[in-house]
Amino acid sequence: MTALTITRLNDVVGAEITGLDPERLGPDDTLAAALLDALEQHGVLVFRGLHLDPGMQVSFCSRLGEVEMVTGTHPVPGIYRVTLDQSKNANADYLKGTFIWHIDGCTPVDDEAPQKATCLSAVAVAEAGGETELASTYAAYDRLSADEKVRYERLPVVHTFEASQRQAWPEAPPEHVARWKVRPPHEHPLVWTHRDGRKSLVIGASTSHVVGMDPGESRALLDDLLARATQPRFVYRHEWSVGDTVIWDNRGLVHRASPYPADSPREMLRTTILGDEHIG
């Protein structure tokens, strides 16, 4: 097996991986298992200067789980272009929602489980902004008081695509809002009890309201929990260089991109590893 060096980047979340030869990931089951273990332990894995080509990225991720074989923005199936350049991604406007803290997959079209993990590789970086920030919702749950854990355990929260987009588009035209409302709302518990017994908070931009709670109190609670989880000392902030690759555990983190201009050259290649665990 390839010898890996794992260096923690933050007391709460994140580790840098060195010594990885991506050419060996395909035939090396023990290497894939080691990376999955590191991902579960650290939440975020950073590979600086890995320079994966798109096909290799999809192959890399397929050793970590089932890849979503998305098409339409890149010639290689399984690669999605993250860019505000509409000539490269016709749905670039929706990506402004990534500037807000969120968990991917809380508002699926049908009843798909949230993504297991997300992989991003940098093709081009922003001159200003564009960093990716990540915070552990496992750690956010662990920092709750005993009384809060009991109180929040069963609180049902409604998540909507509209809620996640409206923060990025507060003055959205009616046709945008109509498209957002096509995506059905989903109700999730505020605390996600995972199969392995770990618990995390299900928070972020898609949260609309706590069922049965006064709207003002509901919003204040959800905003407070997110603010506590994303204090700077609990966040890993990745400043991108071309060729970097970052993978994170979507089930137990919130993430966001720092805003960058619409005409920025920033382009990330995203591969999504599908989930098999529903929020519960």
Contacts in CASP RR format, 6 or more apart in sequence:
PFRMAT RR
TARGET T0000
AUTHOR 0000-0000-0000
METHOD contacts of the structure
MODEL  1
MTALTITRLNDVVGAEITGLDPERLGPDDTLAAALLDALEQHGVLVFRGL
HLDPGMQVSFCSRLGEVEMVTGTHPVPGIYRVTLDQSKNANADYLKGTFI
WHIDGCTPVDDEAPQKATCLSAVAVAEAGGETELASTYAAYDRLSADEKV
RYERLPVVHTFEASQRQAWPEAPPEHVARWKVRPPHEHPLVWTHRDGRKS
LVIGASTSHVVGMDPGESRALLDDLLARATQPRFVYRHEWSVGDTVIWDN
RGLVHRASPYPADSPREMLRTTILGDEHIG
1 28 0 8 1.000
1 30 0 8 1.000
1 31 0 8 1.000
1 34 0 8 1.000
2 19 0 8 1.000
2 20 0 8 1.000
2 21 0 8 1.000
2 24 0 8 1.000
2 28 0 8 1.000
2 31 0 8 1.000
3 19 0 8 1.000
4 17 0 8 1.000
4 18 0 8 1.000
4 19 0 8 1.000
4 20 0 8 1.000
4 31 0 8 1.000
4 34 0 8 1.000
4 35 0 8 1.000
4 38 0 8 1.000
5 17 0 8 1.000
5 18 0 8 1.000
5 19 0 8 1.000
6 15 0 8 1.000
6 16 0 8 1.000
6 17 0 8 1.000
6 38 0 8 1.000
6 42 0 8 1.000
7 15 0 8 1.000
7 16 0 8 1.000
7 18 0 8 1.000
8 14 0 8 1.000
8 15 0 8 1.000
8 42 0 8 1.000
9 15 0 8 1.000
9 16 0 8 1.000
9 44 0 8 1.000
9 46 0 8 1.000
9 236 0 8 1.000
10 234 0 8 1.000
10 235 0 8 1.000
10 236 0 8 1.000
12 135 0 8 1.000
12 136 0 8 1.000
12 139 0 8 1.000
12 233 0 8 1.000
12 234 0 8 1.000
12 236 0 8 1.000
13 42 0 8 1.000
13 43 0 8 1.000
13 44 0 8 1.000
13 134 0 8 1.000
13 135 0 8 1.000
13 136 0 8 1.000
13 139 0 8 1.000
13 234 0 8 1.000
13 235 0 8 1.000
13 236 0 8 1.000
13 253 0 8 1.000
14 42 0 8 1.000
14 43 0 8 1.000
14 44 0 8 1.000
14 45 0 8 1.000
14 46 0 8 1.000
14 134 0 8 1.000
14 236 0 8 1.000
15 38 0 8 1.000
15 41 0 8 1.000
15 42 0 8 1.000
15 43 0 8 1.000
15 44 0 8 1.000
15 45 0 8 1.000
15 46 0 8 1.000
16 45 0 8 1.000
16 46 0 8 1.000
16 47 0 8 1.000
16 48 0 8 1.000
17 35 0 8 1.000
17 38 0 8 1.000
17 45 0 8 1.000
17 46 0 8 1.000
17 47 0 8 1.000
18 48 0 8 1.000
20 31 0 8 1.000
20 47 0 8 1.000
20 50 0 8 1.000
22 50 0 8 1.000
22 52 0 8 1.000
22 56 0 8 1.000
22 60 0 8 1.000
23 56 0 8 1.000
24 31 0 8 1.000
25 31 0 8 1.000
25 32 0 8 1.000
25 59 0 8 1.000
25 60 0 8 1.000
25 63 0 8 1.000
26 32 0 8 1.000
26 59 0 8 1.000
26 63 0 8 1.000
31 63 0 8 1.000
32 63 0 8 1.000
32 64 0 8 1.000
35 45 0 8 1.000
35 64 0 8 1.000
35 247 0 8 1.000
36 64 0 8 1.000
38 45 0 8 1.000
39 45 0 8 1.000
39 64 0 8 1.000
39 117 0 8 1.000
39 247 0 8 1.000
39 248 0 8 1.000
39 249 0 8 1.000
40 249 0 8 1.000
43 134 0 8 1.000
43 136 0 8 1.000
43 248 0 8 1.000
43 249 0 8 1.000
43 252 0 8 1.000
43 253 0 8 1.000
44 134 0 8 1.000
44 236 0 8 1.000
44 238 0 8 1.000
44 246 0 8 1.000
44 247 0 8 1.000
44 248 0 8 1.000
44 249 0 8 1.000
44 253 0 8 1.000
45 246 0 8 1.000
45 247 0 8 1.000
45 248 0 8 1.000
46 238 0 8 1.000
46 244 0 8 1.000
46 245 0 8 1.000
46 246 0 8 1.000
47 244 0 8 1.000
47 245 0 8 1.000
47 246 0 8 1.000
47 247 0 8 1.000
48 241 0 8 1.000
48 243 0 8 1.000
48 244 0 8 1.000
49 241 0 8 1.000
49 242 0 8 1.000
49 243 0 8 1.000
49 244 0 8 1.000
49 245 0 8 1.000
50 121 0 8 1.000
50 243 0 8 1.000
50 244 0 8 1.000
50 245 0 8 1.000
51 243 0 8 1.000
52 60 0 8 1.000
52 121 0 8 1.000
52 243 0 8 1.000
52 245 0 8 1.000
54 74 0 8 1.000
54 75 0 8 1.000
54 76 0 8 1.000
54 79 0 8 1.000
54 269 0 8 1.000
55 76 0 8 1.000
55 79 0 8 1.000
57 79 0 8 1.000
57 119 0 8 1.000
57 121 0 8 1.000
57 245 0 8 1.000
57 269 0 8 1.000
57 271 0 8 1.000
58 67 0 8 1.000
58 76 0 8 1.000
58 77 0 8 1.000
58 78 0 8 1.000
58 79 0 8 1.000
58 271 0 8 1.000
60 119 0 8 1.000
60 271 0 8 1.000
61 67 0 8 1.000
61 117 0 8 1.000
61 119 0 8 1.000
61 247 0 8 1.000
61 271 0 8 1.000
61 273 0 8 1.000
64 117 0 8 1.000
64 247 0 8 1.000
64 273 0 8 1.000
65 116 0 8 1.000
65 117 0 8 1.000
65 273 0 8 1.000
65 274 0 8 1.000
66 273 0 8 1.000
66 274 0 8 1.000
66 275 0 8 1.000
66 276 0 8 1.000
67 78 0 8 1.000
67 271 0 8 1.000
67 272 0 8 1.000
67 273 0 8 1.000
67 274 0 8 1.000
68 78 0 8 1.000
68 115 0 8 1.000
68 271 0 8 1.000
68 272 0 8 1.000
68 273 0 8 1.000
68 274 0 8 1.000
69 77 0 8 1.000
69 78 0 8 1.000
70 77 0 8 1.000
70 78 0 8 1.000
70 79 0 8 1.000
70 80 0 8 1.000
70 272 0 8 1.000
71 77 0 8 1.000
71 78 0 8 1.000
73 79 0 8 1.000
73 80 0 8 1.000
73 81 0 8 1.000
73 88 0 8 1.000
73 89 0 8 1.000
73 90 0 8 1.000
74 80 0 8 1.000
74 81 0 8 1.000
74 269 0 8 1.000
78 271 0 8 1.000
78 272 0 8 1.000
79 269 0 8 1.000
79 270 0 8 1.000
79 271 0 8 1.000
80 89 0 8 1.000
80 269 0 8 1.000
80 270 0 8 1.000
80 271 0 8 1.000
80 272 0 8 1.000
81 88 0 8 1.000
81 89 0 8 1.000
81 267 0 8 1.000
81 268 0 8 1.000
81 269 0 8 1.000
81 270 0 8 1.000
82 89 0 8 1.000
82 95 0 8 1.000
82 98 0 8 1.000
82 120 0 8 1.000
82 267 0 8 1.000
82 268 0 8 1.000
82 269 0 8 1.000
82 270 0 8 1.000
83 89 0 8 1.000
83 92 0 8 1.000
83 95 0 8 1.000
83 266 0 8 1.000
83 267 0 8 1.000
83 268 0 8 1.000
84 92 0 8 1.000
84 95 0 8 1.000
84 96 0 8 1.000
84 260 0 8 1.000
84 261 0 8 1.000
84 262 0 8 1.000
84 263 0 8 1.000
84 264 0 8 1.000
84 266 0 8 1.000
85 92 0 8 1.000
85 267 0 8 1.000
86 92 0 8 1.000
86 93 0 8 1.000
88 267 0 8 1.000
89 95 0 8 1.000
94 165 0 8 1.000
96 168 0 8 1.000
96 169 0 8 1.000
97 164 0 8 1.000
97 165 0 8 1.000
97 167 0 8 1.000
97 168 0 8 1.000
97 205 0 8 1.000
98 256 0 8 1.000
98 257 0 8 1.000
99 168 0 8 1.000
99 256 0 8 1.000
99 257 0 8 1.000
99 258 0 8 1.000
99 259 0 8 1.000
100 164 0 8 1.000
100 167 0 8 1.000
100 168 0 8 1.000
100 204 0 8 1.000
100 205 0 8 1.000
100 256 0 8 1.000
101 133 0 8 1.000
101 135 0 8 1.000
101 203 0 8 1.000
101 204 0 8 1.000
101 205 0 8 1.000
101 226 0 8 1.000
101 230 0 8 1.000
101 254 0 8 1.000
101 255 0 8 1.000
101 256 0 8 1.000
102 164 0 8 1.000
102 204 0 8 1.000
102 205 0 8 1.000
102 206 0 8 1.000
102 254 0 8 1.000
102 255 0 8 1.000
102 256 0 8 1.000
103 114 0 8 1.000
103 137 0 8 1.000
103 202 0 8 1.000
103 203 0 8 1.000
103 204 0 8 1.000
103 206 0 8 1.000
103 250 0 8 1.000
103 251 0 8 1.000
103 252 0 8 1.000
103 253 0 8 1.000
103 254 0 8 1.000
103 255 0 8 1.000
104 114 0 8 1.000
104 115 0 8 1.000
104 118 0 8 1.000
104 250 0 8 1.000
104 272 0 8 1.000
105 112 0 8 1.000
105 114 0 8 1.000
105 115 0 8 1.000
105 250 0 8 1.000
106 114 0 8 1.000
106 159 0 8 1.000
106 186 0 8 1.000
106 188 0 8 1.000
106 202 0 8 1.000
106 206 0 8 1.000
106 279 0 8 1.000
107 159 0 8 1.000
107 160 0 8 1.000
107 161 0 8 1.000
107 164 0 8 1.000
107 183 0 8 1.000
107 184 0 8 1.000
107 185 0 8 1.000
107 186 0 8 1.000
107 206 0 8 1.000
108 114 0 8 1.000
108 186 0 8 1.000
109 183 0 8 1.000
109 184 0 8 1.000
111 278 0 8 1.000
112 274 0 8 1.000
112 275 0 8 1.000
113 274 0 8 1.000
113 275 0 8 1.000
113 276 0 8 1.000
113 277 0 8 1.000
113 278 0 8 1.000
113 279 0 8 1.000
114 250 0 8 1.000
114 251 0 8 1.000
114 275 0 8 1.000
114 277 0 8 1.000
114 278 0 8 1.000
114 279 0 8 1.000
115 250 0 8 1.000
115 251 0 8 1.000
115 272 0 8 1.000
115 273 0 8 1.000
115 274 0 8 1.000
115 275 0 8 1.000
116 249 0 8 1.000
116 250 0 8 1.000
116 251 0 8 1.000
116 273 0 8 1.000
116 274 0 8 1.000
116 275 0 8 1.000
116 276 0 8 1.000
116 277 0 8 1.000
117 247 0 8 1.000
117 248 0 8 1.000
117 249 0 8 1.000
117 250 0 8 1.000
117 272 0 8 1.000
117 273 0 8 1.000
118 247 0 8 1.000
118 248 0 8 1.000
118 250 0 8 1.000
118 255 0 8 1.000
118 270 0 8 1.000
118 271 0 8 1.000
118 272 0 8 1.000
118 273 0 8 1.000
119 245 0 8 1.000
119 246 0 8 1.000
119 247 0 8 1.000
119 270 0 8 1.000
119 271 0 8 1.000
119 272 0 8 1.000
119 273 0 8 1.000
120 132 0 8 1.000
120 245 0 8 1.000
120 246 0 8 1.000
120 247 0 8 1.000
120 268 0 8 1.000
120 269 0 8 1.000
120 270 0 8 1.000
121 243 0 8 1.000
121 244 0 8 1.000
121 245 0 8 1.000
121 246 0 8 1.000
121 268 0 8 1.000
121 269 0 8 1.000
122 240 0 8 1.000
122 241 0 8 1.000
122 242 0 8 1.000
122 243 0 8 1.000
122 244 0 8 1.000
122 245 0 8 1.000
122 267 0 8 1.000
122 268 0 8 1.000
123 242 0 8 1.000
123 243 0 8 1.000
123 267 0 8 1.000
123 268 0 8 1.000
123 269 0 8 1.000
124 242 0 8 1.000
124 265 0 8 1.000
124 266 0 8 1.000
124 267 0 8 1.000
125 240 0 8 1.000
125 241 0 8 1.000
125 242 0 8 1.000
125 265 0 8 1.000
125 266 0 8 1.000
126 240 0 8 1.000
126 260 0 8 1.000
126 261 0 8 1.000
126 264 0 8 1.000
126 265 0 8 1.000
126 266 0 8 1.000
127 264 0 8 1.000
127 265 0 8 1.000
128 260 0 8 1.000
128 261 0 8 1.000
128 264 0 8 1.000
129 258 0 8 1.000
129 259 0 8 1.000
129 260 0 8 1.000
129 264 0 8 1.000
130 240 0 8 1.000
130 257 0 8 1.000
130 258 0 8 1.000
130 259 0 8 1.000
130 260 0 8 1.000
130 264 0 8 1.000
130 266 0 8 1.000
131 237 0 8 1.000
131 238 0 8 1.000
131 239 0 8 1.000
131 240 0 8 1.000
131 257 0 8 1.000
131 258 0 8 1.000
132 237 0 8 1.000
132 238 0 8 1.000
132 240 0 8 1.000
132 246 0 8 1.000
132 255 0 8 1.000
132 256 0 8 1.000
132 257 0 8 1.000
132 258 0 8 1.000
133 230 0 8 1.000
133 235 0 8 1.000
133 236 0 8 1.000
133 237 0 8 1.000
133 238 0 8 1.000
133 255 0 8 1.000
133 256 0 8 1.000
133 257 0 8 1.000
133 258 0 8 1.000
134 235 0 8 1.000
134 236 0 8 1.000
134 237 0 8 1.000
134 238 0 8 1.000
134 248 0 8 1.000
134 253 0 8 1.000
134 254 0 8 1.000
134 255 0 8 1.000
135 229 0 8 1.000
135 230 0 8 1.000
135 234 0 8 1.000
135 235 0 8 1.000
135 236 0 8 1.000
135 253 0 8 1.000
135 254 0 8 1.000
135 255 0 8 1.000
136 200 0 8 1.000
136 229 0 8 1.000
136 234 0 8 1.000
136 252 0 8 1.000
136 253 0 8 1.000
137 192 0 8 1.000
137 200 0 8 1.000
137 201 0 8 1.000
137 202 0 8 1.000
137 203 0 8 1.000
137 229 0 8 1.000
137 252 0 8 1.000
137 253 0 8 1.000
137 254 0 8 1.000
138 198 0 8 1.000
138 199 0 8 1.000
138 200 0 8 1.000
138 252 0 8 1.000
139 229 0 8 1.000
139 234 0 8 1.000
140 200 0 8 1.000
140 201 0 8 1.000
140 203 0 8 1.000
140 225 0 8 1.000
140 228 0 8 1.000
140 229 0 8 1.000
140 234 0 8 1.000
141 149 0 8 1.000
141 191 0 8 1.000
141 199 0 8 1.000
141 200 0 8 1.000
141 201 0 8 1.000
143 228 0 8 1.000
144 152 0 8 1.000
149 191 0 8 1.000
152 190 0 8 1.000
152 191 0 8 1.000
152 201 0 8 1.000
153 189 0 8 1.000
153 190 0 8 1.000
153 191 0 8 1.000
154 189 0 8 1.000
154 191 0 8 1.000
155 189 0 8 1.000
155 190 0 8 1.000
155 191 0 8 1.000
155 210 0 8 1.000
155 211 0 8 1.000
155 213 0 8 1.000
156 187 0 8 1.000
156 188 0 8 1.000
156 189 0 8 1.000
156 190 0 8 1.000
156 210 0 8 1.000
156 211 0 8 1.000
157 187 0 8 1.000
157 188 0 8 1.000
157 189 0 8 1.000
157 190 0 8 1.000
157 202 0 8 1.000
157 207 0 8 1.000
157 208 0 8 1.000
157 209 0 8 1.000
157 210 0 8 1.000
157 211 0 8 1.000
157 222 0 8 1.000
158 185 0 8 1.000
158 186 0 8 1.000
158 187 0 8 1.000
158 207 0 8 1.000
158 208 0 8 1.000
158 209 0 8 1.000
158 210 0 8 1.000
158 211 0 8 1.000
159 185 0 8 1.000
159 186 0 8 1.000
159 187 0 8 1.000
159 188 0 8 1.000
159 202 0 8 1.000
159 206 0 8 1.000
159 207 0 8 1.000
159 208 0 8 1.000
160 180 0 8 1.000
160 183 0 8 1.000
160 185 0 8 1.000
160 186 0 8 1.000
160 206 0 8 1.000
160 208 0 8 1.000
161 180 0 8 1.000
161 183 0 8 1.000
161 206 0 8 1.000
162 177 0 8 1.000
162 180 0 8 1.000
162 181 0 8 1.000
162 183 0 8 1.000
162 208 0 8 1.000
163 205 0 8 1.000
163 206 0 8 1.000
163 207 0 8 1.000
163 208 0 8 1.000
164 204 0 8 1.000
164 205 0 8 1.000
164 206 0 8 1.000
165 172 0 8 1.000
165 176 0 8 1.000
165 180 0 8 1.000
166 172 0 8 1.000
166 177 0 8 1.000
166 180 0 8 1.000
167 205 0 8 1.000
169 176 0 8 1.000
172 180 0 8 1.000
185 208 0 8 1.000
187 211 0 8 1.000
188 202 0 8 1.000
188 279 0 8 1.000
188 280 0 8 1.000
189 202 0 8 1.000
189 279 0 8 1.000
189 280 0 8 1.000
190 201 0 8 1.000
190 202 0 8 1.000
190 203 0 8 1.000
190 210 0 8 1.000
190 225 0 8 1.000
191 199 0 8 1.000
191 200 0 8 1.000
191 201 0 8 1.000
191 202 0 8 1.000
192 199 0 8 1.000
192 200 0 8 1.000
192 201 0 8 1.000
192 202 0 8 1.000
192 251 0 8 1.000
192 252 0 8 1.000
192 279 0 8 1.000
192 280 0 8 1.000
193 199 0 8 1.000
193 280 0 8 1.000
194 200 0 8 1.000
194 251 0 8 1.000
194 277 0 8 1.000
195 277 0 8 1.000
200 251 0 8 1.000
200 252 0 8 1.000
201 225 0 8 1.000
201 229 0 8 1.000
202 279 0 8 1.000
203 222 0 8 1.000
203 225 0 8 1.000
203 226 0 8 1.000
203 229 0 8 1.000
203 254 0 8 1.000
204 222 0 8 1.000
204 226 0 8 1.000
204 254 0 8 1.000
207 222 0 8 1.000
209 215 0 8 1.000
209 218 0 8 1.000
209 219 0 8 1.000
209 222 0 8 1.000
210 217 0 8 1.000
210 218 0 8 1.000
210 221 0 8 1.000
210 222 0 8 1.000
212 218 0 8 1.000
213 221 0 8 1.000
226 254 0 8 1.000
229 254 0 8 1.000
230 254 0 8 1.000
238 244 0 8 1.000
238 246 0 8 1.000
240 266 0 8 1.000
240 268 0 8 1.000
248 255 0 8 1.000
251 275 0 8 1.000
251 277 0 8 1.000
260 266 0 8 1.000
END
